[in-house]
């Protein structure tokens, strides 16, 4: 179903409104959950497949676990071609052409697998519709159209930032990714405030 071993064990049921498998989920309205939370910042957004793809690509480029998982397929293909060429006594030009073709095919499959995962994660999130996330120094409370959830920052190890997203990382698995779109901010200053909150509690990758 997916290309590359890093997709093994993916369970769409792990995804919750904030995109984390570690959340506590409650029913509907959480208007009383975000009161008395001190200085807070609010984001309102609807997650898309493009958001998850951007997050997974950033993780693959900028984290050791992501790079290792993405490079595993091409590396295994290169080793397989080298071993096969030794047994077949292939000429150097043929070996090079075969290596390039195999690595390119596996790399293309990895990209396709990433897109497939992003679409599946997005489809799980569709049932939550528009989400309202309120964050402060204690954590974040997210309310969707049909469910709500809360999480402490201690559930994450680090975060990274892309032009359109904050991506929170909770572990080495690709599904341990939480996506916060910057477009959900009411004003640009809210993006800066959320970044400051994340910097106080998480390592920036």
KEKE-3310 file (N, C-alpha, C; in steps of 0.2 Angstrom, whole numbers, plus 5000, padded with zeros to 4 digits):
npx = (5004:5010:5025:5040:5047:5044:5031:5025:5013:5005:4991:4976:4967:4974:4974:4969:4960:4971:4980:4988:4993:4992:4982:4969:4952:4937:4919:4911:4907:4919:4920:4921:4934:4944:4945:4952:4965:4976:4987:4983:4983:4974:4969:4960:4955:4955:4960:4970:4975:4986:4992:4996:5005:5015:5020:5025:5035:5043:5047:5054:5065:5072:5074:5083:5077:5067:5075:5082:5072:5067:5078:5081:5074:5080:5093:5093:5089:5100:5110:5105:5105:5119:5124:5117:5123:5136:5134:5129:5139:5139:5143:5151:5145:5131:5128:5128:5118:5107:5107:5104:5091:5084:5086:5080:5066:5063:5064:5054:5043:5043:5040:5027:5021:5022:5013:5001:5000:4998:4986:4977:4978:4973:4960:4955:4954:4944:4931:4931:4930:4930:4942:4945:4958:4966:4979:4991:5004:5002:4997:4987:4971:4959:4945:4934:4921:4914:4920:4932:4948:4963:4979:4996:5011:5022:5020:5026:5042:5049:5049:5046:5047:5038:5035:5021:5016:5016:5025:5023:5032:5031:5038:5047:5040:5031:5018:5017:5015:5010:5000:4999:4992:4997:4989:4977:4978:4972:4978:4994:5003:4998:5004:5017:5016:5012:5023:5033:5027:5029:5043:5047:5044:5047:5060:5067:5068)
npy = (4994:5006:5015:5010:5006:5015:5017:5007:5000:5011:5019:5026:5029:5034:5048:5064:5079:5089:5082:5073:5057:5056:5063:5068:5065:5073:5076:5087:5103:5114:5126:5129:5124:5132:5143:5154:5152:5160:5171:5168:5161:5161:5150:5147:5135:5123:5108:5101:5090:5095:5102:5091:5085:5094:5095:5082:5081:5091:5086:5075:5081:5088:5081:5068:5055:5056:5058:5047:5037:5041:5039:5026:5017:5020:5017:5003:4999:5002:4994:4981:4981:4982:4970:4961:4964:4960:4946:4944:4948:4961:4974:4989:5001:4996:4993:5005:5012:5004:5005:5019:5020:5011:5017:5029:5025:5020:5031:5039:5031:5033:5046:5046:5038:5046:5056:5048:5045:5057:5061:5051:5054:5067:5063:5057:5068:5075:5073:5081:5093:5111:5118:5125:5131:5134:5140:5140:5143:5131:5121:5115:5117:5110:5112:5104:5102:5091:5085:5087:5091:5090:5094:5093:5102:5094:5082:5082:5082:5091:5105:5110:5123:5128:5138:5139:5132:5127:5113:5100:5088:5072:5060:5046:5041:5043:5046:5053:5067:5083:5096:5113:5125:5141:5150:5150:5160:5175:5187:5192:5194:5184:5173:5175:5175:5162:5155:5160:5154:5140:5140:5142:5129:5119:5111:5119:5113)
npz = (5000:5004:4999:5005:5021:5031:5031:5037:5048:5050:5056:5053:5063:5073:5071:5077:5080:5082:5075:5082:5090:5103:5110:5121:5118:5117:5118:5106:5110:5118:5125:5138:5141:5137:5145:5157:5154:5154:5145:5129:5112:5097:5084:5069:5057:5043:5040:5027:5013:5007:5017:5026:5017:5015:5028:5030:5021:5025:5037:5032:5026:5036:5048:5057:5058:5048:5037:5036:5034:5022:5014:5015:5006:4992:4995:4998:4986:4978:4984:4981:4967:4965:4971:4962:4950:4952:4952:4940:4932:4925:4914:4917:4911:4910:4923:4929:4922:4926:4940:4941:4936:4944:4957:4954:4952:4964:4972:4966:4970:4984:4985:4980:4989:5001:4997:4997:5010:5015:5010:5015:5029:5029:5025:5036:5045:5039:5045:5056:5052:5052:5063:5079:5088:5103:5111:5124:5137:5144:5135:5122:5116:5106:5096:5086:5073:5077:5088:5102:5109:5120:5124:5131:5130:5133:5127:5115:5107:5099:5087:5070:5057:5043:5028:5028:5039:5057:5063:5073:5082:5088:5090:5082:5072:5056:5058:5070:5069:5071:5064:5062:5054:5048:5042:5049:5059:5067:5065:5059:5070:5079:5074:5077:5091:5094:5090:5099:5111:5108:5107:5120:5125:5117:5108:5094:5077)
capx = (5000:5014:5031:5045:5046:5042:5024:5022:5010:5001:4984:4972:4963:4978:4974:4964:4959:4977:4985:4993:4990:4992:4977:4963:4947:4930:4914:4909:4909:4924:4920:4924:4940:4950:4944:4957:4971:4981:4988:4982:4982:4968:4969:4954:4958:4952:4966:4970:4980:4992:4995:5000:5011:5020:5023:5029:5041:5048:5050:5059:5071:5075:5075:5087:5072:5064:5080:5084:5067:5066:5084:5081:5072:5085:5100:5092:5089:5107:5114:5102:5108:5126:5124:5115:5127:5141:5133:5128:5145:5137:5147:5150:5139:5125:5127:5127:5111:5102:5107:5101:5084:5081:5085:5074:5060:5061:5063:5047:5038:5043:5036:5020:5019:5021:5007:4996:4999:4995:4978:4974:4978:4968:4953:4953:4953:4938:4926:4932:4928:4934:4945:4947:4964:4968:4986:4995:5010:5000:4996:4983:4964:4956:4938:4931:4913:4911:4924:4937:4954:4968:4986:5001:5017:5026:5018:5030:5049:5052:5044:5049:5042:5038:5032:5014:5014:5020:5024:5025:5035:5030:5041:5051:5035:5028:5011:5018:5016:5004:5000:4996:4992:4998:4983:4972:4979:4968:4983:5001:5006:4997:5009:5023:5015:5012:5030:5036:5025:5033:5050:5047:5042:5050:5066:5066:5072)
capy = (5000:5012:5013:5011:5003:5019:5018:5001:5001:5017:5018:5032:5030:5038:5055:5067:5086:5092:5078:5069:5051:5056:5067:5066:5067:5074:5078:5093:5110:5115:5133:5130:5121:5137:5149:5155:5149:5165:5174:5163:5163:5157:5149:5143:5132:5117:5104:5098:5085:5099:5103:5085:5083:5099:5093:5076:5083:5095:5081:5070:5084:5091:5077:5062:5050:5057:5057:5039:5033:5042:5036:5018:5013:5021:5014:4996:4998:5003:4988:4976:4982:4981:4963:4957:4965:4956:4939:4943:4950:4966:4979:4995:5006:4993:4993:5012:5013:5000:5009:5026:5018:5008:5022:5034:5022:5019:5038:5041:5028:5036:5052:5044:5035:5051:5059:5044:5045:5064:5061:5047:5058:5072:5060:5056:5074:5078:5072:5086:5100:5117:5117:5131:5129:5139:5138:5145:5139:5124:5117:5117:5114:5110:5110:5103:5102:5085:5083:5092:5087:5094:5091:5096:5102:5088:5076:5083:5083:5097:5107:5114:5128:5129:5144:5139:5128:5124:5105:5097:5081:5068:5054:5045:5039:5049:5048:5057:5073:5088:5101:5119:5130:5148:5154:5150:5165:5180:5192:5190:5194:5178:5168:5176:5173:5155:5153:5161:5148:5134:5141:5141:5123:5113:5112:5121:5109)
capz = (5000:5004:4997:5010:5027:5036:5032:5040:5055:5050:5058:5052:5069:5078:5070:5080:5078:5081:5071:5086:5092:5110:5112:5124:5114:5121:5113:5104:5112:5123:5127:5145:5142:5136:5150:5163:5152:5153:5138:5124:5105:5094:5077:5066:5051:5041:5038:5020:5011:5005:5024:5028:5013:5017:5035:5030:5017:5030:5042:5028:5025:5042:5054:5056:5057:5042:5031:5036:5032:5015:5010:5015:4999:4987:4997:4997:4979:4976:4986:4977:4960:4965:4972:4956:4945:4953:4950:4933:4928:4921:4912:4921:4909:4911:4930:4931:4920:4930:4946:4941:4934:4950:4962:4952:4952:4971:4975:4964:4974:4990:4985:4979:4996:5005:4995:4998:5017:5017:5008:5020:5035:5028:5025:5043:5048:5036:5049:5061:5049:5054:5070:5083:5092:5108:5114:5129:5140:5147:5130:5117:5116:5099:5095:5079:5073:5080:5093:5105:5112:5123:5124:5134:5126:5135:5122:5109:5108:5095:5081:5064:5054:5036:5026:5029:5045:5062:5063:5080:5081:5095:5090:5076:5067:5052:5060:5076:5067:5072:5059:5064:5048:5050:5039:5054:5063:5065:5063:5059:5077:5082:5072:5082:5098:5094:5089:5106:5115:5106:5108:5127:5128:5113:5104:5087:5073)
cpx = (5004:5021:5036:5043:5043:5035:5021:5019:5006:4994:4980:4968:4967:4977:4968:4964:4966:4982:4989:4989:4990:4987:4972:4957:4940:4925:4913:4912:4914:4925:4923:4931:4946:4949:4950:4963:4977:4981:4988:4982:4978:4970:4963:4956:4954:4958:4965:4975:4986:4996:4999:5006:5016:5024:5027:5035:5046:5051:5055:5065:5075:5075:5079:5082:5069:5069:5081:5078:5066:5072:5085:5080:5078:5092:5099:5092:5096:5111:5111:5105:5115:5127:5122:5120:5134:5140:5132:5134:5143:5143:5146:5145:5132:5123:5125:5120:5106:5102:5103:5093:5081:5080:5080:5067:5058:5060:5056:5042:5038:5039:5029:5017:5018:5014:5001:4995:4996:4988:4975:4973:4973:4961:4950:4951:4946:4932:4925:4930:4933:4936:4947:4952:4966:4974:4988:5001:5008:4999:4991:4976:4961:4949:4936:4924:4910:4915:4929:4942:4958:4974:4991:5007:5022:5025:5023:5037:5052:5047:5049:5044:5043:5035:5024:5012:5019:5019:5027:5027:5035:5034:5045:5046:5032:5021:5011:5019:5009:5005:4996:4997:4993:4992:4977:4973:4974:4972:4990:5004:5004:5002:5015:5022:5015:5019:5034:5034:5029:5040:5051:5047:5045:5056:5064:5071:5074)
cpy = (5006:5010:5015:5009:5008:5020:5012:5003:5008:5016:5025:5034:5034:5045:5058:5075:5090:5088:5074:5063:5051:5061:5064:5069:5067:5075:5085:5100:5110:5122:5134:5127:5126:5143:5148:5151:5154:5168:5168:5165:5158:5156:5145:5141:5125:5113:5101:5093:5089:5100:5097:5084:5088:5097:5087:5077:5087:5090:5077:5074:5086:5087:5071:5056:5050:5056:5050:5035:5034:5039:5029:5015:5014:5017:5006:4994:4998:4996:4982:4976:4980:4973:4959:4958:4961:4948:4938:4946:4956:4971:4985:5000:5003:4994:5000:5014:5010:5003:5015:5024:5016:5013:5027:5032:5022:5026:5040:5038:5030:5042:5051:5041:5041:5055:5055:5045:5052:5064:5057:5051:5063:5069:5059:5062:5077:5078:5078:5093:5105:5116:5124:5128:5135:5136:5143:5141:5133:5119:5119:5113:5115:5108:5110:5103:5096:5082:5088:5088:5092:5090:5095:5097:5096:5082:5076:5084:5089:5099:5110:5118:5128:5136:5145:5136:5128:5117:5103:5090:5078:5062:5053:5042:5044:5051:5052:5064:5077:5094:5107:5124:5137:5152:5154:5156:5171:5186:5189:5189:5187:5172:5169:5174:5165:5152:5154:5156:5142:5134:5140:5134:5117:5116:5114:5117:5114)
cpz = (5000:5002:5002:5016:5032:5036:5035:5047:5055:5051:5058:5059:5074:5077:5073:5078:5077:5078:5076:5089:5100:5114:5116:5121:5118:5116:5112:5107:5118:5125:5134:5146:5141:5140:5155:5161:5151:5147:5133:5117:5102:5086:5074:5059:5049:5038:5031:5019:5010:5012:5026:5024:5014:5023:5034:5026:5021:5035:5038:5027:5031:5048:5053:5054:5050:5036:5031:5033:5024:5011:5010:5009:4994:4989:4996:4990:4976:4978:4982:4970:4960:4966:4965:4951:4946:4951:4943:4928:4923:4920:4916:4918:4911:4919:4932:4928:4924:4937:4946:4940:4941:4956:4961:4953:4960:4974:4973:4968:4981:4990:4984:4986:5001:5004:4997:5006:5019:5015:5013:5027:5035:5028:5032:5046:5045:5041:5055:5058:5051:5061:5072:5088:5096:5111:5119:5132:5143:5141:5125:5118:5109:5099:5088:5079:5076:5086:5096:5108:5115:5124:5128:5130:5127:5130:5116:5111:5105:5090:5076:5061:5047:5034:5028:5036:5051:5062:5069:5079:5088:5095:5083:5070:5063:5055:5067:5074:5068:5067:5062:5058:5050:5047:5044:5059:5062:5063:5063:5066:5081:5080:5076:5089:5099:5094:5096:5111:5114:5108:5116:5129:5123:5109:5097:5082:5067)
residu = (UNK:UNK:UNK:UNK:UNK:UNK:UNK:UNK:UNK:UNK:UNK:UNK:UNK:UNK:UNK:UNK:UNK:UNK:UNK:UNK:UNK:UNK:UNK:UNK:UNK:UNK:UNK:UNK:UNK:UNK:UNK:UNK:UNK:UNK:UNK:UNK:UNK:UNK:UNK:UNK:UNK:UNK:UNK:UNK:UNK:UNK:UNK:UNK:UNK:UNK:UNK:UNK:UNK:UNK:UNK:UNK:UNK:UNK:UNK:UNK:UNK:UNK:UNK:UNK:UNK:UNK:UNK:UNK:UNK:UNK:UNK:UNK:UNK:UNK:UNK:UNK:UNK:UNK:UNK:UNK:UNK:UNK:UNK:UNK:UNK:UNK:UNK:UNK:UNK:UNK:UNK:UNK:UNK:UNK:UNK:UNK:UNK:UNK:UNK:UNK:UNK:UNK:UNK:UNK:UNK:UNK:UNK:UNK:UNK:UNK:UNK:UNK:UNK:UNK:UNK:UNK:UNK:UNK:UNK:UNK:UNK:UNK:UNK:UNK:UNK:UNK:UNK:UNK:UNK:UNK:UNK:UNK:UNK:UNK:UNK:UNK:UNK:UNK:UNK:UNK:UNK:UNK:UNK:UNK:UNK:UNK:UNK:UNK:UNK:UNK:UNK:UNK:UNK:UNK:UNK:UNK:UNK:UNK:UNK:UNK:UNK:UNK:UNK:UNK:UNK:UNK:UNK:UNK:UNK:UNK:UNK:UNK:UNK:UNK:UNK:UNK:UNK:UNK:UNK:UNK:UNK:UNK:UNK:UNK:UNK:UNK:UNK:UNK:UNK:UNK:UNK:UNK:UNK:UNK:UNK:UNK:UNK:UNK:UNK:UNK:UNK:UNK:UNK:UNK:UNK)
# end
